[in-house]
């Protein structure tokens, strides 16, 4: 098969790494890719948010299967354009991708499905939103309704921060994503991610993970896109996961089908777990980043078979073959992230690191300049390892990261501490 992956981050590098191992993959292309992906696949320029551009590339390269990585192409209907041209793809329609693209849409689906989630209200003006917040008190959660690159959620621990978040969102800090705002009840507990494949009707859980959102050790500092992750997540026990499938995931998938917008792709559910009960924090319509890095490390070549079964409506006959192992990824980020940071610094030491089924460095924000790798993003590298235990995976990942020579970067030193 000729396979095209859309995206340029660590998630797409991990997907490409897993897909490349499957003998079904004859030729692998990634658009636009990055310096690490270019070492295992052909990288091509393309505006992946433009369905016509993606379709032209897929037809020119005789692509058999397209895997859509980021959320923006999904929200823009790229999957719809590919399916209309009879090109098989992995990713939900624009209508179904509203589960990520609109917080209020997700809440409405949850309410219709009686799925446990936080109490909420939607606002289009700052005045009523502030009245609601004063009535409910803090802590409270304020979310931009639309896509905000993972940054449109403010957990306000006091009233002043909550009211300031309303001003920021309606003031344009998150662009069009913040023209409508969802205010939610604050939920406490342990967060975990659950990844489920859906083919429109059938569902198949493919793994759990837990990520670290805060920028500094000890879960301090501002939220980021994720500073590291590990899989499996012990807090999401088999019992809690089974109950979540029955009470949250399957009812929501059924509700999407009832609405005439069946969900096909990966459903990434963020849960808050307390007293043995999971409540939905949010849905994402694509694989998480950096959770994909640990999932692909554990899934390997079978990831492609599972995505094909999902796209072709064969999930009821598919099965996940899990090894009894663990994986961890540590994000190496540019100094200053998630605020402003400098681009163009040189990263040394990568060539000497092992690359095998237990050790990988997935590139997230890199460019090759001649024979050197330079940093071009905020989250730059995902240093990832597998082991028989989480401690072994942890030790392998940190041994690799210590051998990377990049003074302009930093990383958390406590990834996985909740489980360890």
C-alpha positions in Angstrom: 0.0 0.0 0.0 1.0 3.6 -0.6 0.2 5.4 2.7 0.1 9.2 3.4 0.2 10.6 6.9 -0.8 14.3 7.5 1.1 16.3 10.1 4.5 17.4 11.3 4.7 16.6 15.0 5.8 14.0 17.4 2.5 12.3 17.1 3.0 11.9 13.3 6.6 10.7 13.7 5.3 8.0 16.1 2.5 7.0 13.7 5.0 6.8 10.8 7.4 4.7 12.9 4.7 2.2 13.7 3.2 2.1 10.2 6.6 1.7 8.6 7.1 -1.6 10.4 4.0 -3.2 8.9 4.6 -5.3 5.7 1.4 -3.8 4.2 3.2 -0.5 3.9 5.1 -0.4 0.6 5.6 3.4 0.4 5.2 5.9 3.2 4.8 9.6 2.6 4.2 12.3 5.2 3.0 15.9 4.6 4.7 18.1 5.6 6.7 16.0 8.1 9.9 17.0 10.1 13.6 16.2 10.2 13.0 13.0 12.1 10.2 11.8 9.9 12.4 12.4 6.9 14.7 9.7 8.0 12.0 7.0 7.6 9.6 8.4 5.1 9.3 10.8 2.1 8.3 14.2 3.3 6.3 16.4 0.9 5.1 20.0 1.2 1.3 20.4 1.4 -1.3 22.7 3.1 -2.9 19.9 5.0 -5.8 22.0 6.1 -6.9 22.4 2.5 -8.9 19.4 1.3 -8.3 20.1 -2.4 -4.5 20.3 -1.9 -4.5 17.0 0.1 -6.7 15.3 -2.5 -4.4 16.5 -5.3 -1.3 15.1 -3.5 -3.0 11.8 -2.8 -4.1 11.4 -6.4 -0.7 12.4 -7.8 1.1 9.9 -5.5 -1.4 7.1 -6.0 -2.2 6.9 -2.3 -4.3 4.0 -1.0 -4.8 5.1 2.6 -4.5 8.5 4.4 -4.0 8.9 8.1 -5.0 12.3 9.4 -2.9 13.4 12.4 -4.0 16.9 13.7 -7.4 18.2 14.5 -7.6 21.2 12.1 -7.7 19.1 8.9 -10.5 17.0 10.4 -12.5 20.1 11.4 -12.0 21.5 7.9 -13.5 18.4 6.3 -10.4 16.8 4.7 -11.7 13.3 5.6 -14.9 14.1 3.8 -13.1 15.3 0.7 -11.0 12.1 0.6 -13.9 9.8 1.0 -15.9 11.6 -1.7 -13.0 10.8 -4.0 -13.1 7.2 -2.9 -9.7 7.4 -1.1 -9.7 5.4 2.1 -8.8 7.4 5.2 -8.6 7.3 9.0 -10.3 10.2 10.7 -13.8 11.4 11.3 -16.0 13.6 9.1 -16.2 17.4 9.9 -19.6 16.8 11.4 -18.3 14.1 13.7 -15.1 16.0 14.5 -17.3 18.6 16.3 -16.7 16.4 19.3 -13.4 18.2 19.5 -14.1 21.3 17.5 -16.9 22.5 19.7 -17.0 22.0 23.5 -20.7 22.9 23.6 -21.5 20.3 20.9 -19.8 17.6 23.0 -21.7 18.7 26.1 -25.0 18.4 24.2 -24.1 14.9 23.0 -23.2 13.9 26.6 -26.4 15.3 27.9 -28.4 13.4 25.3 -26.5 10.2 26.0 -26.7 10.6 29.9 -22.9 10.4 30.0 -21.4 11.6 33.3 -19.6 14.9 32.8 -19.2 18.3 34.5 -22.2 20.7 34.8 -21.9 23.5 32.2 -23.3 26.6 30.5 -22.5 28.3 27.2 -22.1 32.1 26.7 -21.7 34.4 23.8 -21.3 37.6 25.9 -18.9 38.3 28.8 -21.6 39.9 31.1 -23.8 36.8 31.5 -20.7 34.6 31.8 -19.4 36.7 34.7 -22.7 36.6 36.4 -22.8 32.8 36.2 -19.2 32.6 37.5 -20.0 34.8 40.5 -23.1 32.7 41.2 -21.2 29.4 41.1 -17.9 30.6 42.6 -14.4 29.2 42.2 -12.6 27.0 41.4 -14.2 26.8 38.0 -13.2 26.0 34.4 -13.4 28.3 31.4 -13.1 26.9 27.9 -12.9 28.5 24.5 -15.7 26.7 22.6 -13.6 26.1 19.4 -10.2 24.8 18.5 -7.4 26.6 20.3 -4.4 24.3 19.7 -4.8 22.7 23.1 -4.5 26.0 25.0 -8.1 27.2 25.3 -8.8 25.9 28.8 -8.3 27.9 31.9 -8.7 26.2 35.3 -9.4 29.2 37.5 -8.8 28.6 41.2 -10.2 32.0 42.3 -12.8 34.4 41.2 -10.4 37.0 39.9 -8.6 34.5 37.6 -12.0 33.3 36.3 -13.3 36.8 35.5 -9.9 37.6 33.9 -10.2 34.5 31.7 -13.6 35.7 30.4 -12.1 39.0 29.5 -9.2 37.3 27.7 -11.3 34.9 25.7 -13.9 37.5 24.6 -11.0 39.9 24.1 -9.6 37.7 21.3 -6.7 35.9 23.0 -7.8 32.6 21.3 -9.1 34.2 18.2 -12.4 32.8 16.7 -12.2 29.8 19.1 -13.2 32.2 22.0 -16.2 33.9 20.4 -18.3 31.4 22.4 -17.2 30.3 25.9 -18.2 27.2 27.9 -18.0 27.5 31.7 -17.8 24.2 33.6 -17.9 22.8 37.1 -14.5 22.1 38.4 -13.8 18.4 38.8 -11.1 17.1 41.0 -9.5 13.6 40.9 -6.9 11.9 38.7 -6.9 12.5 35.0 -6.3 9.8 32.4 -6.7 9.3 28.7 -8.5 6.4 27.0 -8.2 5.7 23.3 -10.9 4.0 21.5 -11.3 3.2 17.8 -14.8 3.6 16.3 -15.9 2.5 12.8 -19.3 4.3 13.1 -20.9 1.5 15.0 -18.4 -0.8 16.6 -15.9 0.4 19.3 -12.5 -1.1 20.2 -10.4 0.2 23.1 -6.7 0.4 22.2 -5.0 1.7 25.3 -4.7 4.1 28.2 -2.2 6.8 29.0 -1.6 9.6 31.5 0.1 12.8 30.5 1.7 15.7 32.4 0.2 19.0 31.3 2.1 21.4 33.7 5.4 22.7 32.5 7.5 22.2 35.6 8.3 19.3 38.0 5.7 18.6 40.6 2.9 19.7 38.2 3.7 23.3 38.7 3.5 26.2 36.3 1.2 26.9 33.3 -0.5 24.2 31.2 1.2 23.1 28.1 0.4 20.7 25.2 2.0 18.0 27.3 5.4 17.5 28.8 5.4 13.7 28.9 3.2 10.7 29.2 3.2 7.0 30.1 1.1 4.0 29.2 -0.7 2.1 30.6 -2.3 4.4 33.2 -2.8 2.4 36.4 -5.5 4.8 37.7 -7.7 3.7 34.8 -8.3 0.1 36.0 -10.1 -2.5 34.0 -13.2 -2.1 36.0 -13.3 1.7 35.7 -12.5 1.4 31.9 -15.3 -1.1 31.4 -17.8 1.1 33.2 -16.7 4.1 31.2 -17.2 2.2 27.9 -20.7 1.3 29.0 -21.7 4.6 30.5 -19.8 7.2 28.4 -18.2 6.0 25.2 -20.7 3.6 23.7 -23.8 5.8 24.5 -22.0 8.8 22.9 -21.0 6.8 19.8 -24.7 5.6 19.6 -25.9 9.2 19.9 -23.6 10.3 17.1 -25.0 7.6 14.8 -28.6 8.5 15.8 -27.9 12.1 14.7 -26.7 10.9 11.3 -23.1 11.7 12.0 -21.5 8.4 12.7 -18.0 8.6 14.3 -15.2 6.9 12.4 -11.6 7.2 13.7 -9.9 7.4 17.1 -11.9 8.8 20.0 -9.5 10.2 22.6 -11.5 10.5 25.8 -10.1 12.5 28.7 -11.5 11.3 32.0 -11.4 12.6 35.6 -11.4 9.7 37.9 -12.6 9.9 41.5 -14.0 7.2 43.9 -13.9 4.6 41.2 -16.0 6.6 38.8 -14.9 8.3 35.5 -16.5 11.5 34.3 -15.7 12.9 30.8 -13.5 16.0 30.7 -13.4 16.2 26.9 -13.2 14.3 23.7 -10.6 14.8 21.0 -11.1 13.6 17.5 -7.5 12.4 16.9 -4.6 10.7 18.7 -3.2 12.7 21.6 0.3 14.2 21.6 2.4 13.0 23.5 0.2 10.0 24.3 0.5 8.6 20.8 4.2 8.2 21.3 3.8 5.8 24.1 0.8 4.0 22.5 2.7 3.4 19.2 5.7 2.3 21.1 3.6 -0.5 22.6 1.4 -1.3 19.6 4.0 -1.3 16.9 3.1 -2.7 13.4 -0.4 -3.8 14.4 -1.4 -0.1 14.6 -1.8 0.0 10.8 -4.0 -3.1 10.8 -6.2 -1.6 13.5 -6.6 1.7 11.6 -7.4 -0.1 8.4 -10.1 -2.2 10.2 -11.5 1.0 11.6 -11.6 2.7 8.2 -13.2 -0.3 6.5 -15.9 -1.0 9.2 -14.3 -4.2 10.4 -13.7 -3.4 14.0 -16.0 -6.1 15.3 -13.5 -8.6 13.9 -10.3 -6.8 15.1 -8.3 -7.5 18.2 -5.5 -5.6 20.0 -2.5 -7.8 21.0 -1.0 -6.1 24.0 2.4 -7.1 25.4 2.5 -6.8 29.2 4.8 -3.9 29.1 5.1 -0.1 29.7 6.2 2.9 27.8 7.2 6.5 28.8 8.0 9.6 26.8 9.7 12.7 28.0 9.3 16.0 26.1 12.4 18.0 25.5 11.2 21.6 25.0 12.7 24.9 24.0 13.6 27.2 26.9 10.7 29.6 27.5 8.0 27.2 26.3 5.0 27.5 26.6 5.8 31.2 26.3 8.1 32.8 23.8 11.2 30.8 22.7 14.0 31.1 20.3 14.2 29.0 17.1 17.2 27.7 15.2 19.4 26.3 18.0 21.4 23.1 17.1 20.8 19.8 18.8 23.7 17.4 19.1 24.1 13.8 20.3 21.0 12.3 18.5 23.1 10.1 16.1 24.6 8.2 19.0 21.3 7.2 20.6 19.7 3.7 20.1 16.8 3.4 17.8 14.9 0.1 18.2 11.6 -1.4 19.6 12.6 -0.2 23.1 14.3 3.2 22.4 13.1 6.0 20.1 13.4 9.8 19.9 10.4 11.1 18.0 10.9 14.6 16.5 8.2 17.2 17.2 9.6 20.5 16.1 12.8 20.0 14.1 14.3 21.0 10.8 17.4 19.6 9.1 20.0 22.2 8.0 22.6 20.2 6.1 23.8 17.5 8.5 22.6 19.3 11.6 19.2 19.1 13.4 17.8 22.4 14.6 14.9 23.2 16.9 12.0 25.0 15.3 9.2 24.5 17.8 8.2 24.7 21.4 8.0 21.0 22.1 11.0 19.7 20.1 11.8 16.1 20.9 9.9 13.2 22.5 12.4 10.8 24.1 10.6 7.5 24.4 11.3 4.1 25.8 9.6 0.7 26.5 10.3 -1.7 29.4 9.0 -4.7 31.3 8.1 -2.2 34.1 7.4 1.5 34.1 10.6 2.0 36.1 12.7 0.3 33.5 11.1 2.4 30.7 11.6 5.5 32.8 15.3 4.7 33.3 15.9 4.0 29.6 14.2 7.2 28.6 16.2 9.4 31.0 19.4 7.7 30.1 18.8 8.7 26.5 17.9 12.3 27.3 21.0 12.7 29.4 23.1 12.0 26.3 21.4 14.7 24.2 23.5 17.9 24.0 21.1 20.8 23.7 21.7 23.7 26.2 18.7 25.7 24.8 16.2 23.0 25.9 14.7 21.7 29.1 12.6 18.8 30.3 10.7 17.6 33.4 12.6 15.2 35.5 9.5 13.5 37.1 7.5 12.1 34.3 5.6 9.1 35.5 5.9 10.0 39.2 2.2 9.3 39.9 2.6 5.7 39.0 6.1 5.3 40.3 
